[in-house]
Amino acid sequence: MDLRADPVERFKTVYSALDSMGQEMARFPGPKQLLWITNGVPSSMKMVQGWMDLKPRLFQLAAQFNRGDIAVYTLDPSLILGTLNRDGLEVLTAATGCRGFNSSDLKMALTQMGTDTAATYLLDYNRSQLKKPEGAFHTVHLTSNRKGVRLVSQQVYLAAAIHAPAKGALPPEPAFTFVGSVQSITGQSMVLKLDDARFVVIDFGRNAKVNLSMRDRASV
């Protein structure tokens, strides 16, 4: 199917492909960069019943990229300015705190992406104490009163889940489990020799009853 013949199907296919790419990249920890080489994606579309605004969907897609710590850059080699397709790229890149390149110079784009990662900042803030459902969409507008300063920042995000602590809940599972042989045991503490030759000191509670001897295998 020639997707160019049906703009609606083209937008759906492009959106689905970017969404899948974002989910795949989000599996890897840390900040990531995505360079999308394309002739653009529309920000609005003329339908039988009138014009459809696609910016909300692009903002939602950008929020998902932001949640995965993925910066989205675009490289448009068409060199055509002032089109709806170009406007859609600017919406997507700006919402993820990045930039779009209206050029066919791939080397320039990659160099600029590397420069951007060398000069970044992290701003943290507490929006409010109001509990919003997970996945709720929010926008952020960051400004500076310094003259000549141009801020590039993420403009959208999805709310994380906020759970009230359950009453009488069981304590969380331990973060680590140590398995080894008892090297020494005295009073309410012992030294456990792990299989990788490390030694761990284990302190027990005052009322704990430990029935272990030297060289016993133990899991703590």
N, CA, C and O of each residue as an XYZ file, in Angstrom:
880
protein
N       0.842     -1.200      0.000
C       0.000      0.000      0.000
C       0.873      1.245      0.000
O       1.797      1.370      0.804
N       0.571      2.164     -0.910
C       1.314      3.419     -0.967
C       0.729      4.371      0.065
O      -0.348      4.931     -0.138
N       1.436      4.553      1.165
C       0.923      5.369      2.252
C       0.820      6.839      1.875
O       0.114      7.595      2.542
N       1.501      7.253      0.832
C       1.433      8.650      0.422
C       0.059      8.995     -0.143
O      -0.337     10.161     -0.171
N      -0.658      7.975     -0.591
C      -1.967      8.217     -1.195
C      -3.043      8.462     -0.149
O      -4.089      9.025     -0.471
N      -2.818      8.058      1.084
C      -3.807      8.209      2.151
C      -3.128      8.855      3.352
O      -2.455      8.163      4.116
N      -3.286     10.156      3.536
C      -2.597     10.848      4.639
C      -2.996     10.332      6.017
O      -2.180     10.346      6.939
N      -4.237      9.878      6.170
C      -4.680      9.362      7.466
C      -3.923      8.085      7.814
O      -3.404      7.949      8.922
N      -3.860      7.156      6.875
C      -3.137      5.903      7.115
C      -1.650      6.159      7.293
O      -0.981      5.470      8.064
N      -1.138      7.150      6.580
C       0.285      7.484      6.721
C       0.571      7.962      8.134
O       1.544      7.537      8.757
N      -0.285      8.853      8.640
C      -0.067      9.361      9.996
C      -0.167      8.228     11.014
O       0.649      8.152     11.932
N      -1.155      7.346     10.865
C      -1.318      6.231     11.797
C      -0.098      5.316     11.775
O       0.369      4.867     12.822
N       0.414      5.041     10.574
C       1.569      4.146     10.443
C       2.821      4.763     11.052
O       3.575      4.093     11.757
N       3.036      6.055     10.770
C       4.204      6.747     11.317
C       4.112      6.814     12.843
O       5.091      6.564     13.546
N       2.929      7.153     13.341
C       2.731      7.249     14.786
C       3.001      5.908     15.455
O       3.674      5.846     16.484
N       2.476      4.835     14.871
C       2.671      3.498     15.433
C       4.142      3.100     15.423
O       4.638      2.506     16.380
N       4.842      3.432     14.326
C       6.263      3.087     14.229
C       7.089      3.826     15.274
O       7.967      3.234     15.903
N       6.813      5.124     15.466
C       7.541      5.898     16.467
C       7.223      5.406     17.877
O       8.105      5.349     18.734
N       5.964      5.053     18.110
C       5.570      4.543     19.421
C       6.303      3.239     19.727
O       6.784      3.041     20.843
N       6.387      2.352     18.736
C       7.106      1.081     18.924
C       8.587      1.320     19.160
O       9.199      0.663     20.002
N       9.169      2.262     18.418
C      10.583      2.588     18.598
C      10.839      3.122     20.007
O      11.829      2.770     20.648
N       9.921      3.985     20.480
C      10.080      4.538     21.817
C      10.021      3.474     22.893
O      10.808      3.501     23.838
N       9.088      2.529     22.758
C       8.977      1.452     23.740
C      10.221      0.570     23.731
O      10.672      0.111     24.781
N      10.769      0.336     22.550
C      11.968     -0.501     22.452
C      13.177      0.195     23.080
O      13.960     -0.439     23.787
N      13.329      1.499     22.824
C      14.468      2.234     23.369
C      14.339      2.443     24.864
O      15.347      2.503     25.569
N      13.105      2.557     25.365
C      12.893      2.806     26.788
C      13.357      1.641     27.646
O      13.535      1.806     28.852
N      13.558      0.466     27.054
C      14.033     -0.690     27.809
C      15.457     -0.499     28.293
O      15.874     -1.146     29.253
N      16.212      0.381     27.641
C      17.607      0.611     28.009
C      17.684      1.779     28.998
O      17.041      2.805     28.776
N      18.444      1.649     30.068
C      18.508      2.709     31.073
C      19.290      3.925     30.589
O      20.100      3.839     29.666
N      19.027      5.054     31.230
C      19.788      6.263     30.939
C      19.212      7.063     29.787
O      18.307      6.599     29.093
N      19.737      8.268     29.580
C      19.268      9.125     28.488
C      19.670      8.565     27.132
O      20.739      7.974     26.978
N      18.792      8.762     26.154
C      19.012      8.244     24.802
C      18.625      9.311     23.784
O      17.848     10.215     24.089
N      19.164      9.205     22.587
C      18.849     10.137     21.515
C      18.348      9.366     20.299
O      18.856      8.293     19.971
N      17.342      9.933     19.638
C      16.787      9.347     18.421
C      16.808     10.403     17.330
O      16.260     11.491     17.505
N      17.432     10.091     16.213
C      17.447     10.993     15.062
C      16.544     10.393     13.988
O      16.820      9.318     13.456
N      15.471     11.098     13.683
C      14.488     10.628     12.710
C      14.666     11.430     11.429
O      14.432     12.639     11.419
N      15.077     10.771     10.345
C      15.257     11.406      9.039
C      13.955     11.226      8.266
O      13.552     10.104      7.960
N      13.303     12.346      7.955
C      11.955     12.269      7.396
C      11.599     13.554      6.662
O      12.220     14.596      6.871
N      10.600     13.464      5.808
C      10.063     14.651      5.150
C       8.958     15.303      5.963
O       8.350     16.275      5.517
N       8.694     14.780      7.144
C       7.756     15.438      8.040
C       6.515     14.631      8.339
O       6.230     13.613      7.709
N       5.781     15.130      9.334
C       4.506     14.552      9.732
C       3.558     15.721      9.995
O       3.960     16.695     10.632
N       2.330     15.654      9.531
C       1.451     16.829      9.642
C       1.034     17.124     11.080
O       0.910     16.222     11.909
N       0.820     18.416     11.353
C       0.298     18.836     12.650
C      -1.212     18.984     12.621
O      -1.848     19.058     13.672
N      -1.785     19.026     11.442
C      -3.234     19.053     11.261
C      -3.561     18.435      9.910
O      -2.708     18.365      9.024
N      -4.792     17.990      9.760
C      -5.167     17.262      8.561
C      -6.599     17.625      8.169
O      -7.480     17.707      9.025
N      -6.826     17.843      6.873
C      -8.151     18.194      6.391
C      -8.970     16.934      6.185
O      -8.599     16.053      5.408
N     -10.090     16.861      6.893
C     -10.995     15.730      6.797
C     -12.297     16.180      6.136
O     -12.478     17.363      5.848
N     -13.197     15.232      5.899
C     -14.483     15.551      5.283
C     -15.274     16.501      6.169
O     -15.923     17.424      5.677
N     -15.219     16.274      7.477
C     -15.962     17.095      8.413
C     -15.219     18.359      8.846
O     -15.722     19.125      9.669
N     -14.033     18.578      8.298
C     -13.260     19.766      8.642
C     -11.826     19.411      9.007
O     -11.377     18.290      8.765
N     -11.109     20.363      9.588
C      -9.706     20.165      9.936
C      -9.577     19.444     11.272
O     -10.288     19.748     12.230
N      -8.662     18.489     11.317
C      -8.379     17.751     12.546
C      -7.017     18.188     13.089
O      -6.015     18.148     12.374
N      -6.988     18.602     14.351
C      -5.755     19.021     15.000
C      -5.021     17.789     15.517
O      -5.540     17.070     16.371
N      -3.819     17.542     15.005
C      -3.035     16.374     15.391
C      -1.998     16.695     16.461
O      -1.276     15.803     16.906
N      -1.913     17.953     16.881
C      -0.915     18.326     17.877
C      -1.092     17.573     19.197
O      -0.093     17.148     19.777
N      -2.334     17.387     19.705
C      -2.473     16.621     20.948
C      -1.879     15.223     20.870
O      -1.301     14.738     21.842
N      -2.016     14.578     19.727
C      -1.443     13.230     19.580
C       0.078     13.291     19.523
O       0.758     12.412     20.051
N       0.603     14.313     18.891
C       2.058     14.464     18.858
C       2.603     14.784     20.247
O       3.668     14.293     20.621
N       1.885     15.599     21.009
C       2.298     15.885     22.380
C       2.261     14.613     23.238
O       3.148     14.394     24.062
N       1.242     13.784     23.043
C       1.143     12.538     23.787
C       2.305     11.614     23.446
O       2.872     10.969     24.329
N       2.659     11.551     22.170
C       3.801     10.739     21.753
C       5.092     11.283     22.354
O       5.939     10.514     22.807
N       5.245     12.609     22.360
C       6.438     13.223     22.942
C       6.526     12.929     24.433
O       7.618     12.693     24.953
N       5.384     12.940     25.133
C       5.381     12.641     26.560
C       5.849     11.221     26.830
O       6.528     10.968     27.825
N       5.492     10.300     25.956
C       5.948      8.921     26.113
C       7.450      8.820     25.888
O       8.130      8.066     26.584
N       7.975      9.571     24.922
C       9.427      9.612     24.720
C      10.118     10.204     25.947
O      11.161      9.708     26.374
N       9.539     11.258     26.513
C      10.135     11.877     27.694
C      10.151     10.916     28.875
O      11.118     10.881     29.637
N       9.094     10.143     29.027
C       9.054      9.166     30.123
C      10.165      8.132     29.961
O      10.724      7.662     30.952
N      10.488      7.775     28.717
C      11.566      6.830     28.469
C      12.939      7.466     28.412
O      13.920      6.791     28.100
N      13.027      8.782     28.717
C      14.295      9.524     28.691
C      14.917      9.486     27.299
O      16.113      9.237     27.145
N      14.078      9.740     26.281
C      14.510      9.697     24.884
C      14.363     11.079     24.269
O      13.262     11.629     24.230
N      15.447     11.632     23.796
C      15.441     12.926     23.116
C      15.257     12.685     21.621
O      15.997     11.906     21.020
N      14.268     13.354     21.016
C      13.936     13.124     19.610
C      14.397     14.307     18.762
O      13.939     15.433     18.951
N      15.295     14.044     17.839
C      15.735     15.014     16.845
C      15.187     14.591     15.482
O      14.948     13.408     15.239
N      14.994     15.561     14.607
C      14.544     15.240     13.254
C      15.456     15.905     12.233
O      15.988     16.991     12.464
N      15.623     15.244     11.122
C      16.419     15.769     10.009
C      15.537     15.724      8.769
O      15.223     14.651      8.255
N      15.138     16.911      8.291
C      14.242     17.017      7.140
C      15.037     17.458      5.913
O      15.390     18.632      5.808
N      15.329     16.546      4.979
C      16.133     16.913      3.811
C      15.323     17.552      2.690
O      15.881     17.867      1.639
N      14.012     17.753      2.889
C      13.179     18.281      1.807
C      13.420     19.764      1.535
O      13.126     20.253      0.444
N      13.955     20.480      2.525
C      14.276     21.907      2.384
C      13.044     22.739      2.060
O      13.151     23.784      1.418
N      11.865     22.276      2.503
C      10.630     23.029      2.270
C      10.138     23.564      3.608
O       9.781     22.785      4.492
N      10.115     24.887      3.765
C       9.692     25.500      5.016
C       8.212     25.883      4.952
O       7.626     25.985      3.874
N       7.627     26.091      6.128
C       6.269     26.606      6.183
C       5.196     25.616      5.791
O       4.140     26.038      5.320
N       5.403     24.338      5.957
C       4.386     23.342      5.627
C       3.845     22.715      6.905
O       4.469     22.805      7.962
N       2.683     22.082      6.803
C       2.101     21.409      7.956
C       2.977     20.246      8.396
O       3.067     19.949      9.587
N       3.624     19.585      7.434
C       4.517     18.479      7.782
C       5.697     18.981      8.602
O       6.100     18.337      9.570
N       6.245     20.114      8.225
C       7.365     20.699      8.951
C       6.916     21.141     10.346
O       7.656     20.991     11.318
N       5.709     21.683     10.436
C       5.181     22.128     11.717
C       5.030     20.962     12.681
O       5.278     21.106     13.878
N       4.625     19.810     12.167
C       4.493     18.627     13.017
C       5.824     18.193     13.612
O       5.880     17.764     14.764
N       6.892     18.301     12.836
C       8.219     17.948     13.346
C       8.639     18.901     14.449
O       9.220     18.483     15.450
N       8.347     20.180     14.269
C       8.719     21.165     15.290
C       7.950     20.917     16.589
O       8.500     21.109     17.674
N       6.702     20.499     16.495
C       5.914     20.185     17.687
C       6.552     19.023     18.442
O       6.712     19.085     19.661
N       6.911     17.976     17.729
C       7.456     16.769     18.359
C       8.822     17.020     18.980
O       9.072     16.621     20.118
N       9.703     17.676     18.243
C      11.063     17.887     18.758
C      11.075     18.882     19.922
O      11.783     18.671     20.906
N      10.300     19.960     19.817
C      10.277     20.953     20.885
C       9.715     20.362     22.169
O      10.182     20.689     23.260
N       8.718     19.497     22.049
C       8.103     18.914     23.238
C       9.051     17.979     23.971
O       8.891     17.771     25.174
N      10.038     17.408     23.279
C      11.021     16.548     23.927
C      12.289     17.310     24.291
O      13.268     16.709     24.733
N      12.278     18.630     24.109
C      13.430     19.446     24.477
C      14.571     19.347     23.498
O      15.731     19.499     23.880
N      14.264     19.095     22.239
C      15.324     18.935     21.226
C      15.098     19.914     20.083
O      14.386     20.907     20.235
N      15.701     19.632     18.956
C      15.609     20.529     17.815
C      15.474     19.725     16.530
O      15.871     18.562     16.455
N      14.908     20.371     15.528
C      14.807     19.768     14.209
C      15.753     20.456     13.249
O      15.955     21.668     13.329
N      16.328     19.695     12.349
C      17.271     20.242     11.372
C      16.625     20.222      9.996
O      16.247     19.160      9.501
N      16.499     21.376      9.383
C      15.971     21.477      8.021
C      17.148     21.439      7.059
O      17.527     22.453      6.473
N      17.717     20.250      6.909
C      18.951     20.102      6.144
C      19.133     18.638      5.765
O      18.480     17.757      6.325
N      20.017     18.388      4.821
C      20.394     17.028      4.461
C      21.789     16.687      4.976
O      22.361     15.659      4.613
N      22.332     17.562      5.826
C      23.681     17.388      6.353
C      23.621     16.492      7.600
O      23.404     16.989      8.705
N      23.807     15.211      7.433
C      23.721     14.268      8.541
C      24.850     14.490      9.538
O      24.631     14.404     10.747
N      26.053     14.773      9.048
C      27.201     14.979      9.936
C      26.953     16.164     10.863
O      27.269     16.104     12.052
N      26.390     17.235     10.322
C      26.101     18.417     11.134
C      25.111     18.082     12.244
O      25.272     18.518     13.384
N      24.085     17.303     11.903
C      23.065     16.944     12.888
C      23.663     16.103     14.010
O      23.383     16.348     15.183
N      24.470     15.129     13.665
C      25.084     14.260     14.673
C      26.046     15.046     15.564
O      26.133     14.798     16.767
N      26.764     15.994     14.963
C      27.686     16.817     15.746
C      26.917     17.674     16.751
O      27.322     17.798     17.907
N      25.812     18.260     16.307
C      25.017     19.096     17.196
C      24.387     18.268     18.316
O      24.281     18.737     19.449
N      23.972     17.049     18.007
C      23.414     16.170     19.031
C      24.449     15.860     20.098
O      24.133     15.821     21.288
N      25.686     15.641     19.669
C      26.753     15.399     20.636
C      27.045     16.612     21.485
O      27.348     16.487     22.672
N      26.956     17.802     20.877
C      27.175     19.041     21.626
C      26.088     19.257     22.662
O      26.361     19.719     23.770
N      24.861     18.926     22.306
C      23.745     19.114     23.238
C      23.912     18.263     24.494
O      23.610     18.722     25.596
N      24.380     17.054     24.342
C      24.534     16.181     25.513
C      25.663     16.639     26.419
O      25.716     16.254     27.587
N      26.573     17.462     25.890
C      27.691     17.952     26.708
C      27.291     19.142     27.564
O      28.057     19.563     28.431
N      26.110     19.687     27.337
C      25.675     20.863     28.096
C      24.201     20.693     28.438
O      23.327     21.250     27.774
N      23.940     19.922     29.476
C      22.563     19.693     29.893
C      22.402     20.012     31.372
O      23.387     20.173     32.093
N      21.168     20.101     31.813
C      20.890     20.359     33.214
C      19.691     19.514     33.623
O      18.950     19.015     32.776
N      19.515     19.363     34.905
C      18.377     18.618     35.444
C      17.641     19.505     36.428
O      18.220     19.962     37.414
N      16.384     19.745     36.168
C      15.543     20.570     37.031
C      14.439     19.701     37.605
O      13.716     19.030     36.869
N      14.315     19.716     38.919
C      13.301     18.907     39.595
C      12.367     19.833     40.356
O      12.808     20.815     40.953
N      11.088     19.523     40.336
C      10.139     20.347     41.069
C       8.952     19.499     41.475
O       8.685     18.451     40.887
N       8.249     19.964     42.481
C       7.064     19.273     42.983
C       5.852     20.062     42.531
O       5.623     21.179     42.994
N       5.074     19.483     41.628
C       3.945     20.205     41.045
C       2.904     20.535     42.093
O       2.546     21.701     42.254
N       2.409     19.542     42.806
C       1.425     19.756     43.855
C       1.232     18.445     44.575
O       1.798     17.422     44.190
N       0.442     18.477     45.609
C       0.137     17.270     46.354
C      -1.123     16.586     45.838
O      -1.541     15.562     46.379
N      -1.727     17.144     44.798
C      -2.928     16.532     44.252
C      -2.577     15.221     43.570
O      -1.630     15.155     42.786
N      -3.320     14.206     43.860
C      -3.055     12.894     43.291
C      -3.739     12.774     41.936
O      -4.962     12.879     41.833
N      -2.951     12.556     40.917
C      -3.474     12.397     39.576
C      -3.316     10.934     39.159
O      -2.385     10.264     39.605
N      -4.198     10.444     38.326
C      -4.059      9.057     37.873
C      -2.808      8.871     37.037
O      -2.341      9.796     36.371
N      -2.276      7.668     37.081
C      -1.075      7.384     36.297
C      -1.355      7.595     34.819
O      -2.397      7.190     34.302
N      -0.399      8.241     34.147
C      -0.554      8.505     32.730
C      -1.252      9.809     32.413
O      -1.437     10.135     31.241
N      -1.651     10.574     33.439
C      -2.288     11.872     33.199
C      -1.303     12.798     32.484
O      -0.115     12.828     32.807
N      -1.808     13.542     31.519
C      -0.966     14.379     30.664
C      -0.815     15.765     31.272
O      -1.795     16.369     31.709
N       0.429     16.271     31.300
C       0.710     17.600     31.837
C       1.659     18.344     30.897
O       2.446     17.732     30.174
N       1.571     19.651     30.922
C       2.483     20.486     30.136
C       3.339     21.324     31.080
O       2.932     21.628     32.201
N       4.518     21.689     30.615
C       5.465     22.493     31.388
C       5.972     23.621     30.499
O       6.333     23.396     29.343
N       5.998     24.825     31.037
C       6.524     25.975     30.299
C       7.635     26.600     31.126
O       7.384     27.125     32.211
N       8.849     26.546     30.625
C      10.025     27.027     31.346
C      10.528     28.306     30.696
O      10.722     28.359     29.482
N      10.740     29.338     31.510
C      11.215     30.620     30.998
C      12.391     31.114     31.843
O      12.655     30.602     32.931
N      13.079     32.106     31.321
C      14.191     32.734     32.041
C      14.097     34.236     31.851
O      13.755     34.711     30.768
N      14.403     34.989     32.911
C      14.371     36.451     32.806
C      15.717     37.040     32.389
O      15.883     38.259     32.347
N      16.670     36.169     32.084
C      17.971     36.649     31.585
C      17.872     36.930     30.101
O      17.334     36.120     29.347
N      18.384     38.063     29.678
C      18.340     38.426     28.269
C      19.314     37.566     27.463
O      20.423     37.275     27.912
N      18.886     37.172     26.280
C      19.739     36.399     25.390
C      19.814     34.921     25.709
O      20.581     34.188     25.084
N      19.017     34.471     26.686
C      19.026     33.053     27.052
C      17.881     32.345     26.329
O      16.729     32.770     26.407
N      18.205     31.282     25.639
C      17.195     30.469     24.952
C      17.154     29.097     25.616
O      18.130     28.349     25.563
N      16.047     28.773     26.229
C      15.905     27.510     26.948
C      15.281     26.457     26.043
O      14.298     26.714     25.347
N      15.864     25.284     26.066
C      15.312     24.131     25.350
C      15.018     23.073     26.395
O      15.938     22.543     27.017
N      13.747     22.761     26.595
C      13.379     21.855     27.668
C      12.184     21.001     27.259
O      11.468     21.321     26.310
N      11.986     19.923     27.983
C      10.814     19.080     27.764
C       9.560     19.860     28.139
O       9.509     20.494     29.193
N       8.564     19.813     27.287
C       7.356     20.608     27.487
C       6.166     19.789     27.969
O       5.148     20.361     28.358
N       6.271     18.483     27.953
C       5.142     17.629     28.350
C       5.663     16.454     29.167
O       6.826     16.069     29.046
N       4.795     15.888     29.998
C       5.145     14.677     30.730
C       3.885     13.953     31.142
O       2.801     14.533     31.200
N       4.048     12.663     31.429
C       2.963     11.825     31.902
C       3.148     11.593     33.392
O       4.245     11.257     33.837
N       2.094     11.770     34.158
C       2.178     11.611     35.605
C       2.494     10.173     35.974
O       1.978      9.233     35.370
N       3.347     10.016     36.972
C       3.652      8.688     37.493
C       2.576      8.301     38.508
O       1.843      9.144     39.024
N       2.512      7.027     38.768
C       1.507      6.535     39.709
C       1.862      6.969     41.125
O       3.027      6.922     41.520
N       0.860      7.390     41.886
C       1.035      7.762     43.282
C       0.142      6.857     44.113
O      -1.083      6.906     44.006
N       0.755      6.049     44.924
C      -0.001      5.089     45.724
C       0.142      5.433     47.206
O       1.252      5.636     47.698
N      -0.959      5.495     47.895
C      -0.920      5.695     49.342
C      -0.446      4.410     50.006
O      -0.852      3.324     49.592
N       0.399      4.506     51.019
C       0.889      3.289     51.674
C      -0.257      2.520     52.305
O      -1.109      3.086     52.990
N      -0.260      1.237     52.062
C      -1.316      0.383     52.596
C      -1.134      0.194     54.102
O      -0.011      0.037     54.581
N      -2.224      0.208     54.833
C      -2.181      0.023     56.269
C      -1.874     -1.440     56.598
O      -2.482     -2.362     56.053
N      -0.916     -1.620     57.503
C      -0.572     -2.971     57.908
C       0.091     -3.792     56.818
O       0.045     -5.021     56.847
N       0.712     -3.113     55.851
C       1.332     -3.846     54.754
C       2.597     -4.535     55.220
O       3.258     -4.090     56.157
N       2.920     -5.617     54.558
C       4.139     -6.346     54.872
C       5.343     -5.531     54.439
O       5.244     -4.754     53.490
N       6.472     -5.686     55.104
C       7.666     -4.957     54.693
C       8.102     -5.410     53.309
O       7.807     -6.536     52.910
N       8.799     -4.555     52.570
C       9.232     -4.923     51.222
C      10.232     -6.070     51.241
O      10.896     -6.341     52.241
N      10.309     -6.726     50.098
C      11.283     -7.806     49.955
C      12.695     -7.235     50.068
O      12.925     -6.095     49.665
N      13.647     -8.003     50.609
C      15.017     -7.493     50.743
C      15.631     -7.197     49.381
O      15.366     -7.882     48.394
N      16.460     -6.156     49.357
C      17.092     -5.777     48.100
C      18.203     -6.748     47.704
O      18.487     -6.908     46.517
N      18.833     -7.400     48.685
C      19.937     -8.305     48.408
C      19.762     -9.582     49.230
O      19.234     -9.557     50.341
N      20.208    -10.669     48.673
C      20.282    -11.937     49.396
C      21.726    -12.415     49.360
O      22.308    -12.581     48.288
N      22.301    -12.636     50.541
C      23.689    -13.075     50.642
C      23.714    -14.571     50.947
O      23.067    -15.031     51.887
N      24.454    -15.314     50.159
C      24.589    -16.756     50.350
C      26.071    -17.090     50.503
O      26.891    -16.713     49.666
N      26.404    -17.800     51.579
C      27.799    -18.175     51.787
C      27.942    -19.058     53.008
O      26.960    -19.593     53.523
N      29.164    -19.203     53.463
C      29.448    -20.033     54.631
C      29.792    -19.158     55.828
O      30.405    -18.100     55.682
N      29.392    -19.611     57.018
C      29.635    -18.850     58.239
C      31.119    -18.895     58.568
O      31.675    -19.968     58.803
N      31.756    -17.739     58.584
C      33.175    -17.652     58.893
C      33.388    -17.569     60.400
O      34.301    -18.193     60.941
N      32.537    -16.793     61.075
C      32.590    -16.682     62.528
C      31.232    -16.190     63.000
O      30.503    -15.529     62.259
N      30.903    -16.519     64.238
C      29.634    -16.067     64.793
C      29.842    -15.792     66.273
O      30.333    -16.641     67.017
N      29.450    -14.567     66.690
C      29.645    -14.151     68.077
C      28.439    -13.334     68.519
O      28.104    -12.323     67.900
N      27.797    -13.767     69.575
C      26.656    -13.012     70.091
C      25.572    -12.839     69.049
O      25.012    -13.813     68.546
N      25.280    -11.585     68.730
C      24.212    -11.277     67.790
C      24.728    -10.849     66.422
O      24.041    -10.128     65.698
N      25.909    -11.278     66.070
C      26.448    -10.952     64.744
C      27.304    -12.109     64.237
O      27.790    -12.935     65.011
N      27.473    -12.145     62.928
C      28.314    -13.176     62.331
C      28.946    -12.608     61.071
O      28.486    -11.614     60.508
N      30.008    -13.269     60.649
C      30.686    -12.920     59.406
C      30.395    -14.027     58.410
O      30.670    -15.200     58.667
N      29.828    -13.638     57.252
C      29.468    -14.595     56.216
C      30.455    -14.455     55.063
O      30.638    -13.366     54.519
N      31.097    -15.581     54.691
C      32.011    -15.569     53.556
C      31.230    -15.966     52.314
O      30.726    -17.085     52.224
N      31.127    -15.052     51.356
C      30.373    -15.310     50.144
C      31.195    -16.133     49.163
O      32.409    -16.278     49.310
N      30.507    -16.666     48.162
C      31.178    -17.527     47.195
C      32.180    -16.770     46.324
O      33.076    -17.379     45.738
N      32.034    -15.442     46.236
C      32.986    -14.652     45.432
C      34.104    -14.064     46.292
O      34.763    -13.104     45.893
N      34.313    -14.649     47.477
C      35.421    -14.302     48.381
C      35.193    -13.002     49.142
O      36.101    -12.546     49.837
N      34.028    -12.395     49.037
C      33.731    -11.226     49.857
C      33.266    -11.667     51.244
O      32.795    -12.790     51.426
N      33.405    -10.772     52.213
C      32.956    -11.028     53.570
C      31.874    -10.001     53.937
O      32.033     -8.807     53.683
N      30.793    -10.469     54.524
C      29.693     -9.600     54.908
C      29.407     -9.810     56.390
O      29.278    -10.943     56.854
N      29.308     -8.695     57.133
C      28.973     -8.766     58.546
C      27.456     -8.650     58.691
O      26.858     -7.688     58.210
N      26.839     -9.621     59.347
C      25.403     -9.650     59.555
C      25.106     -9.413     61.029
O      25.579    -10.157     61.887
N      24.327     -8.383     61.323
C      23.905     -8.099     62.699
C      22.447     -8.516     62.865
O      21.592     -8.140     62.062
N      22.169     -9.292     63.907
C      20.820     -9.763     64.161
C      20.131     -8.875     65.186
O      20.770     -8.123     65.923
N      18.800     -8.987     65.210
C      18.041     -8.264     66.217
C      18.323     -8.823     67.604
O      18.819     -9.941     67.745
N      18.008     -8.044     68.613
C      18.339     -8.411     69.985
C      17.679     -9.730     70.401
O      18.257    -10.496     71.171
N      16.491     -9.992     69.902
C      15.761    -11.194     70.292
C      15.844    -12.310     69.260
O      15.130    -13.308     69.363
N      16.709    -12.148     68.269
C      16.796    -13.177     67.225
C      17.481    -14.433     67.775
O      18.438    -14.355     68.545
N      16.966    -15.573     67.362
C      17.554    -16.856     67.730
C      18.167    -17.466     66.484
O      17.457    -17.839     65.551
N      19.485    -17.566     66.473
C      20.204    -18.061     65.306
C      20.876    -19.369     65.656
O      21.718    -19.426     66.552
N      20.509    -20.402     64.960
C      21.080    -21.718     65.213
C      22.048    -22.061     64.088
O      21.747    -22.886     63.225
N      23.210    -21.420     64.110
C      24.216    -21.630     63.080
C      25.564    -21.894     63.737
O      25.828    -21.478     64.865
N      26.404    -22.597     62.993
C      27.760    -22.886     63.469
C      28.745    -22.512     62.376
O      28.370    -22.193     61.247
N      30.022    -22.562     62.748
C      31.085    -22.263     61.780
C      30.970    -23.201     60.581
O      30.696    -24.391     60.730
N      31.185    -22.643     59.393
C      31.204    -23.339     58.115
C      29.821    -23.819     57.668
O      29.719    -24.535     56.672
N      28.765    -23.443     58.376
C      27.412    -23.741     57.887
C      27.116    -22.858     56.673
O      27.584    -21.724     56.579
N      26.320    -23.415     55.740
C      25.852    -22.627     54.614
C      24.607    -21.848     55.062
O      23.717    -22.397     55.712
N      24.565    -20.576     54.708
C      23.456    -19.738     55.141
C      23.030    -18.798     54.017
O      23.845    -18.368     53.202
N      21.743    -18.493     53.993
C      21.179    -17.508     53.063
C      20.509    -16.433     53.904
O      19.590    -16.716     54.672
N      20.973    -15.203     53.756
C      20.479    -14.088     54.589
C      19.883    -13.011     53.681
O      19.409    -11.985     54.169
